[in-house]
Amino acid sequence: MKMDKNPDTARRNSFIFDFDSTIVAVETLDTLIRRNLSGEEGRRIDDITRLAMNGEMDFSDSLAARLRLGRVRREDFARMAGEIMNFLTPGMEGVLKFLTRKGQALFIVSGGFVEIIRPVAQFFDIPDDHCFANEYIADAGGRVVGVRDGPPAREGGKSEIVRRLREQNRLPGVVVMLGDGMSDYRVYADGLADLFIGCGFNVARPNVKARSPIFVESAAALLALLSGPAQAR
């Protein structure tokens, strides 16, 4: 991917970011769940997430299992949303601000939750209609019991979202997908992104690294890749 170094003359492209373990350094649902769990239950959550991110477990099944085990409440999501800026991946603020200065189109497509993602998107001036994530469902007592039906909750949902954005002509220029999981790589494998940048900032998944046309292990390396002619890795 070749980009003009001059922000005033660079071509406008589309950058679609995963959220958990990419923009932020944690899996946000797992982080808030662990506050209610310990020991073996916590390890089960880790195993479920690992299987889903490696493409070895259906994402919707993974999401349902984690919510079922986690005993999560409305106030847990509110607390995580209030803390989320503390979890930014080191160097990611510089990446997103750089792309914004260059006038690039930024999107967040995540299997996480919009309530947690929204504060980060607002900080970086990413419009609400550029953010796609799950919305939780809570019962009358405030316990989170599920998610609203939609692409973010489904296996292959990220590809479904990006396909729709393409059909609506909402993705200018080169379409770049960035993320740490197989669901992110799948967008590229399905022919819906022109480039995939695998992100090993927080978790370097071997199957993602092996398939990535470009793989970066830090946000600093990503910024070097985007801002200069050298293909930093």
Backbone torsions as a table, in degrees:
resi	resn	phi	psi	omega
1	MET	NA	120.2	-179.9
2	LYS	-105.8	131.3	-179.1
3	MET	-132.1	142.1	175.5
4	ASP	-65.7	135.8	-179.7
5	LYS	-75.4	-18.9	-177.8
6	ASN	-83.4	114.9	-177.9
7	PRO	-60.2	-25.1	-177.3
8	ASP	-79.6	-19.2	-175.5
9	THR	-121.5	-0.6	-178.7
10	ALA	-64.7	146.3	174.4
11	ARG	-65.7	143.1	178.6
12	ARG	-82.4	122.0	-179.1
13	ASN	-122.3	174.2	-177.7
14	SER	-114.5	127.5	179.2
15	PHE	-118.9	115.6	-177.0
16	ILE	-108.2	112.9	-175.8
17	PHE	-101.8	136.3	159.8
18	ASP	-68.2	165.5	-178.0
19	PHE	-108.7	-65.8	-175.5
20	ASP	-66.6	132.0	-178.3
21	SER	64.1	12.7	175.4
22	THR	-126.4	-76.5	174.6
23	ILE	-67.2	-41.3	174.3
24	VAL	-109.6	161.0	-170.8
25	ALA	-88.9	5.3	-175.9
26	VAL	-133.1	165.1	164.8
27	GLU	-87.9	106.9	-166.8
28	THR	-63.5	-41.9	179.0
29	LEU	-61.8	-44.5	-179.8
30	ASP	-63.3	-38.8	-179.2
31	THR	-62.7	-45.3	-179.4
32	LEU	-74.2	-30.4	176.6
33	ILE	-65.2	-41.7	-175.9
34	ARG	-61.2	-21.9	177.7
35	ARG	-68.0	-18.1	179.3
36	ASN	-105.0	-3.7	-174.4
37	LEU	-126.7	167.6	173.9
38	SER	-155.7	166.2	173.3
39	GLY	58.1	-130.0	-173.6
40	GLU	-62.0	-37.9	179.6
41	GLU	-62.5	-41.7	178.1
42	GLY	-62.9	-40.3	178.5
43	ARG	-65.8	-34.8	177.5
44	ARG	-63.6	-39.4	177.3
45	ILE	-61.9	-45.6	178.8
46	ASP	-58.5	-43.8	-178.9
47	ASP	-64.3	-42.1	-179.7
48	ILE	-62.5	-45.3	-180.0
49	THR	-63.5	-43.9	-179.2
50	ARG	-59.8	-44.6	-179.9
51	LEU	-61.8	-42.7	-179.2
52	ALA	-66.7	-44.0	-177.0
53	MET	-69.8	-25.7	177.1
54	ASN	-87.0	1.4	179.9
55	GLY	77.3	19.9	-177.2
56	GLU	-102.0	-0.5	179.2
57	MET	-146.4	138.1	178.8
58	ASP	-57.9	133.4	-174.3
59	PHE	-62.9	-41.8	-178.8
60	SER	-62.9	-37.1	176.3
61	ASP	-65.2	-40.5	178.7
62	SER	-62.7	-45.1	-179.1
63	LEU	-62.0	-46.6	-179.8
64	ALA	-62.4	-41.6	-178.4
65	ALA	-65.6	-41.1	-179.6
66	ARG	-67.3	-41.1	178.3
67	LEU	-66.0	-37.1	-179.4
68	ARG	-65.5	-41.4	-179.0
69	LEU	-77.2	-25.9	-165.1
70	GLY	-82.7	-20.4	-178.7
71	ARG	52.6	47.7	-175.2
72	VAL	-86.3	144.0	-179.4
73	ARG	-120.0	164.7	179.6
74	ARG	-52.2	-43.1	-176.7
75	GLU	-68.1	-23.9	175.6
76	ASP	-66.0	-40.7	177.2
77	PHE	-66.4	-41.6	179.5
78	ALA	-61.9	-41.7	179.2
79	ARG	-64.2	-44.1	-179.7
80	MET	-64.3	-39.7	178.4
81	ALA	-61.4	-37.5	179.9
82	GLY	-70.9	-22.4	-177.2
83	GLU	-102.6	-7.7	-163.8
84	ILE	-61.5	-32.1	-179.4
85	MET	-64.2	-21.0	177.0
86	ASN	-72.5	-13.6	-175.1
87	PHE	-103.4	8.7	179.5
88	LEU	-55.6	138.0	173.5
89	THR	-59.5	131.3	178.4
90	PRO	-52.8	127.2	179.6
91	GLY	90.5	-12.1	-176.3
92	MET	-70.1	-31.5	177.1
93	GLU	-58.2	-42.1	178.9
94	GLY	-64.5	-38.8	178.7
95	VAL	-62.7	-50.6	-175.7
96	LEU	-68.4	-38.1	178.0
97	LYS	-68.2	-36.2	176.8
98	PHE	-62.4	-47.4	-179.8
99	LEU	-65.0	-36.3	177.3
100	THR	-64.0	-44.0	178.3
101	ARG	-60.4	-33.3	179.7
102	LYS	-79.5	-1.9	178.3
103	GLY	76.0	23.2	-179.4
104	GLN	-76.5	155.0	177.7
105	ALA	-88.1	117.1	-177.0
106	LEU	-107.3	137.5	178.4
107	PHE	-133.8	151.8	170.2
108	ILE	-121.3	123.3	177.0
109	VAL	-125.8	114.9	-167.8
110	SER	-141.4	150.4	170.0
111	GLY	-88.4	7.2	176.1
112	GLY	-82.4	-150.6	-171.5
113	PHE	-123.6	133.6	-175.2
114	VAL	-61.1	-32.0	-178.8
115	GLU	-62.0	-31.3	179.9
116	ILE	-88.6	-34.3	-177.6
117	ILE	-74.0	-33.8	-172.7
118	ARG	-54.6	-44.6	179.8
119	PRO	-59.9	-36.7	178.9
120	VAL	-69.8	-45.0	179.2
121	ALA	-59.5	-42.8	-179.7
122	GLN	-65.1	-38.8	179.1
123	PHE	-60.8	-37.4	-177.9
124	PHE	-98.1	14.4	177.1
125	ASP	58.1	35.2	173.4
126	ILE	-89.8	119.3	-174.5
127	PRO	-61.6	152.8	178.8
128	ASP	-56.3	-36.7	-177.0
129	ASP	-81.6	7.3	170.8
130	HIS	-105.6	5.7	-177.5
131	CYS	-117.7	128.4	-177.6
132	PHE	-129.6	117.6	-178.3
133	ALA	-159.7	176.0	-177.8
134	ASN	-77.5	154.9	169.8
135	GLU	-118.1	130.2	-176.9
136	TYR	-80.8	160.0	174.1
137	ILE	-116.9	128.3	179.2
138	ALA	-116.4	149.1	176.7
139	ASP	-82.7	-178.3	-175.6
140	ALA	-62.4	-24.5	179.5
141	GLY	-88.9	-0.5	177.9
142	GLY	93.1	1.3	178.0
143	ARG	-80.8	135.5	178.7
144	VAL	-78.8	120.6	-173.5
145	VAL	-114.9	-6.3	-179.3
146	GLY	175.6	-168.8	179.2
147	VAL	-130.0	154.4	176.6
148	ARG	-68.2	141.5	-179.2
149	ASP	-64.9	137.2	178.9
150	GLY	168.8	169.7	-176.8
151	PRO	-53.8	-40.1	-177.5
152	PRO	-60.8	-21.8	-178.2
153	ALA	-91.9	-2.5	-172.5
154	ARG	-109.6	151.8	169.9
155	GLU	-60.5	130.8	-177.5
156	GLY	78.7	9.0	-175.9
157	GLY	-66.3	-32.2	179.8
158	LYS	-65.2	-40.8	176.3
159	SER	-63.2	-39.8	178.8
160	GLU	-60.7	-42.6	179.9
161	ILE	-65.8	-47.5	-177.4
162	VAL	-67.4	-36.0	175.7
163	ARG	-59.4	-42.9	179.4
164	ARG	-65.9	-40.5	177.5
165	LEU	-62.1	-39.1	177.2
166	ARG	-65.3	-43.3	-179.7
167	GLU	-63.4	-29.5	179.2
168	GLN	-88.7	4.2	179.8
169	ASN	55.8	42.5	-178.1
170	ARG	-102.3	3.2	-176.5
171	LEU	-116.9	95.4	-179.0
172	PRO	-74.1	151.7	170.8
173	GLY	62.4	-147.7	178.2
174	VAL	-72.9	131.9	-179.9
175	VAL	-99.8	117.0	-176.4
176	VAL	-113.8	123.7	175.7
177	MET	-102.2	133.7	-179.1
178	LEU	-129.7	131.8	178.1
179	GLY	179.3	176.1	-175.2
180	ASP	-105.6	-9.6	-171.3
181	GLY	-114.1	169.2	179.0
182	MET	-66.4	-28.7	177.2
183	SER	-64.9	-30.5	176.8
184	ASP	-73.7	-46.1	177.4
185	TYR	-59.6	-35.5	-176.7
186	ARG	-60.4	-32.5	177.2
187	VAL	-57.7	-42.9	177.4
188	TYR	-70.4	-44.0	-179.5
189	ALA	-62.7	-30.0	178.2
190	ASP	-80.8	2.5	177.1
191	GLY	78.7	19.5	-175.9
192	LEU	-100.7	-10.0	173.5
193	ALA	-125.6	144.8	179.7
194	ASP	-79.0	-23.7	-178.6
195	LEU	-148.6	143.4	171.9
196	PHE	-119.0	130.0	174.2
197	ILE	-112.3	108.7	177.2
198	GLY	-73.5	136.3	-174.4
199	CYS	-115.4	112.0	177.6
200	GLY	-105.0	34.1	-176.4
201	PHE	-59.3	-44.4	-172.6
202	ASN	-118.8	-34.2	175.2
203	VAL	-138.2	119.7	177.5
204	ALA	-97.7	101.5	-176.7
205	ARG	-86.4	120.4	-173.8
206	PRO	-56.2	-39.7	-177.7
207	ASN	-70.6	-29.6	175.4
208	VAL	-72.9	-45.3	-179.8
209	LYS	-59.4	-40.4	-177.4
210	ALA	-65.6	-28.3	-175.5
211	ARG	-98.6	-12.7	-172.4
212	SER	-75.2	127.5	172.6
213	PRO	-58.6	-36.2	175.0
214	ILE	-135.2	135.3	178.2
215	PHE	-131.2	128.1	179.8
216	VAL	-120.4	145.4	-175.3
217	GLU	-110.2	3.7	175.4
218	SER	-153.6	156.2	176.1
219	ALA	-66.0	-30.3	177.0
220	ALA	-62.8	-40.4	177.3
221	ALA	-66.7	-37.1	177.2
222	LEU	-64.3	-44.4	179.1
223	LEU	-61.8	-41.0	176.9
224	ALA	-61.8	-39.9	178.4
225	LEU	-62.2	-44.9	-174.7
226	LEU	-77.9	-27.3	-172.6
227	SER	-100.1	-8.2	-177.7
228	GLY	-138.4	168.8	-178.6
229	PRO	-72.1	-23.0	-178.1
230	ALA	-72.1	137.0	178.7
231	GLN	-85.0	75.9	-178.7
232	ALA	-65.2	144.7	179.0
233	ARG	-132.0	NA	NA
